[in-house]
Every structure is written in C-alpha cells, then in structure tokens.
Amino acid sequence: MSTAPSPSCTGACPDTRDTAPRTLDAWPLRTPALLQGFAPVHDPEVRRTLHRLAEIGFLPGEVVEIVARAGGRGGPIAVRVGGSTFALRAHEAALLRVREAA
C-alpha cells in the first residue's frame, strides 16, 4: 500500500508559506527572515533608533537571521544582516517587521 500523500489541490497549489509580518524579536533562531519594514513610531527617540538600525544595514528587503539569544526572552539578540552580525536589544528587534524568506 502506498503512503504517498494525495494532493489537496489541483493545478497550481497556493503558496502556503507564512507571509504575515511578525517582529524580529519573536522570530525563531537560525531561520532566515525577510525584513519587511519598521513598526510605526511617533517617539523621536525611537525614530532615532530606527534610523541607526537602517544606517547599519537593517533595510526593507534584506535577509536577516537570529544567530543567538542571551538571557532568555527580552535579552540581547545576535542578528546577522548581510555579512555582519549585530547585537540588538529585544525592544530594538521588536521594531523590525519580518516574514519568511523565500
């Protein structure tokens, strides 16, 4: 008896990847993500933080990956973007909206 799964759709199946944006602080370890954009902010200090993140390479369209976490939830996060790795505070990573990379 064959155990091959039967197709649940005919023709071209819809894309079932997770495309809903999430925040980088909640993204799984060692799973590439596509940076979609930034959280909406009104606070000038938070805007400066977003500007600094953009200056070091956290730009929409970039692939990012969490390579390490320290101190559990809320602790620093080591994030790779391009060929560089940066330590972000959890509240900084929460400003970045990501989705599954293609």
ZATOR-187642 format. One record per residue (C-alpha): x, y, z; residue in three letters; residue number from 1. Coordinates in Angstrom, 1 decimal, decimal comma. Each point is the difference from the previous one (the first is absolute). Last residue first. Example, Ala and Ser with C-alpha at 12.3 -4.5 7.8 and 13.67 -1.06 7.14 Angstrom:
<rs>
(r (13,7 -1,1 7,1) 'SER' 2)
(r (-1,4 -3,4 0,7) 'ALA' 1)
</rs>
This chain:
<rs>
(r (11,7 33,0 0,0) 'ALA' 102)
(r (0,6 1,5 3,4) 'ALA' 101)
(r (-2,8 -0,4 2,6) 'GLU' 100)
(r (-1,2 3,4 1,3) 'ARG' 99)
(r (1,5 2,9 1,9) 'VAL' 98)
(r (-1,0 3,2 1,7) 'ARG' 97)
(r (2,8 1,7 1,9) 'LEU' 96)
(r (-0,9 2,2 3,1) 'LEU' 95)
(r (0,0 -3,1 2,3) 'ALA' 94)
(r (3,7 -0,5 -0,8) 'ALA' 93)
(r (0,6 3,3 1,7) 'GLU' 92)
(r (-2,0 -1,0 3,1) 'HIS' 91)
(r (1,9 -3,3 0,1) 'ALA' 90)
(r (3,3 1,9 0,1) 'ARG' 89)
(r (2,1 -0,6 -3,1) 'LEU' 88)
(r (3,4 -1,6 -0,3) 'ALA' 87)
(r (1,3 0,3 -3,6) 'PHE' 86)
(r (1,4 -2,6 -2,5) 'THR' 85)
(r (1,4 1,1 -3,3) 'SER' 84)
(r (0,2 -1,6 -3,5) 'GLY' 83)
(r (-3,5 1,0 -1,0) 'GLY' 82)
(r (-2,2 0,2 3,1) 'VAL' 81)
(r (0,8 -2,4 2,9) 'ARG' 80)
(r (-1,8 0,6 3,3) 'VAL' 79)
(r (1,4 -0,7 3,5) 'ALA' 78)
(r (-2,9 0,6 2,4) 'ILE' 77)
(r (0,3 1,6 3,4) 'PRO' 76)
(r (-2,4 -1,1 2,8) 'GLY' 75)
(r (-3,8 0,4 0,0) 'GLY' 74)
(r (-0,8 -3,7 -0,1) 'ARG' 73)
(r (3,0 -2,0 1,1) 'GLY' 72)
(r (3,2 1,5 1,3) 'GLY' 71)
(r (1,9 -0,1 -3,2) 'ALA' 70)
(r (-1,3 -0,9 -3,5) 'ARG' 69)
(r (2,1 -1,2 -2,9) 'ALA' 68)
(r (0,1 -0,1 -3,9) 'VAL' 67)
(r (-3,2 2,0 -0,7) 'ILE' 66)
(r (-0,1 0,3 -3,8) 'GLU' 65)
(r (-0,6 2,9 -2,3) 'VAL' 64)
(r (-0,7 0,2 -3,8) 'VAL' 63)
(r (-0,1 3,6 -1,2) 'GLU' 62)
(r (-3,1 1,2 -2,0) 'GLY' 61)
(r (-0,8 2,8 2,4) 'PRO' 60)
(r (3,2 1,4 1,6) 'LEU' 59)
(r (1,9 -1,1 3,1) 'PHE' 58)
(r (3,4 0,9 -1,4) 'GLY' 57)
(r (1,9 2,0 2,6) 'ILE' 56)
(r (-1,6 3,3 -1,0) 'GLU' 55)
(r (-3,5 -1,5 0,1) 'ALA' 54)
(r (0,5 -1,1 3,6) 'LEU' 53)
(r (1,2 3,5 0,9) 'ARG' 52)
(r (-3,1 1,6 -1,7) 'HIS' 51)
(r (-2,2 -2,4 1,9) 'LEU' 50)
(r (1,7 1,0 3,3) 'THR' 49)
(r (-0,4 3,7 -0,9) 'ARG' 48)
(r (-3,7 -0,6 -0,6) 'ARG' 47)
(r (-0,2 -1,7 3,4) 'VAL' 46)
(r (1,4 3,2 1,6) 'GLU' 45)
(r (-2,4 2,2 -2,0) 'PRO' 44)
(r (-3,1 -1,9 1,3) 'ASP' 43)
(r (-2,6 -0,4 -2,7) 'HIS' 42)
(r (0,6 -3,5 -1,2) 'VAL' 41)
(r (-1,4 -2,4 -2,7) 'PRO' 40)
(r (1,9 -3,3 0,2) 'ALA' 39)
(r (2,6 -0,3 -2,7) 'PHE' 38)
(r (0,2 -1,8 -3,3) 'GLY' 37)
(r (-0,3 -3,4 -1,7) 'GLN' 36)
(r (3,4 -1,5 1,0) 'LEU' 35)
(r (0,1 -3,4 -1,6) 'LEU' 34)
(r (0,7 -2,8 2,5) 'ALA' 33)
(r (2,5 -2,8 0,2) 'PRO' 32)
(r (-0,6 -2,5 2,8) 'THR' 31)
(r (3,0 -0,6 2,3) 'ARG' 30)
(r (-2,1 0,8 3,2) 'LEU' 29)
(r (-3,7 0,5 -0,4) 'PRO' 28)
(r (-1,5 3,6 -0,4) 'TRP' 27)
(r (-1,6 1,6 3,0) 'ALA' 26)
(r (2,6 2,8 0,3) 'ASP' 25)
(r (-0,2 0,5 -3,8) 'LEU' 24)
(r (-3,6 1,1 0,1) 'THR' 23)
(r (-2,5 -1,8 -2,2) 'ARG' 22)
(r (-1,2 0,6 -3,5) 'PRO' 21)
(r (-2,5 -2,4 -1,4) 'ALA' 20)
(r (1,5 -2,0 -2,9) 'THR' 19)
(r (0,1 -3,4 1,6) 'ASP' 18)
(r (0,5 -2,3 -3,0) 'ARG' 17)
(r (-3,1 -1,7 -1,4) 'THR' 16)
(r (0,3 1,2 -3,6) 'ASP' 15)
(r (-3,1 -1,2 -1,8) 'PRO' 14)
(r (0,2 -3,2 -2,0) 'CYS' 13)
(r (0,2 0,3 -3,8) 'ALA' 12)
(r (-2,2 -2,7 -1,7) 'GLY' 11)
(r (-2,1 -2,0 2,4) 'THR' 10)
(r (0,0 0,3 3,8) 'CYS' 9)
(r (0,3 -2,3 2,9) 'SER' 8)
(r (2,5 -2,3 -1,6) 'PRO' 7)
(r (0,1 -3,5 1,3) 'SER' 6)
(r (2,8 -0,8 2,4) 'PRO' 5)
(r (2,1 -3,1 -0,9) 'ALA' 4)
(r (-0,6 -2,9 2,4) 'THR' 3)
(r (-0,5 -2,6 -2,8) 'SER' 2)
(r (-1,3 -3,4 1,0) 'MET' 1)
</rs>
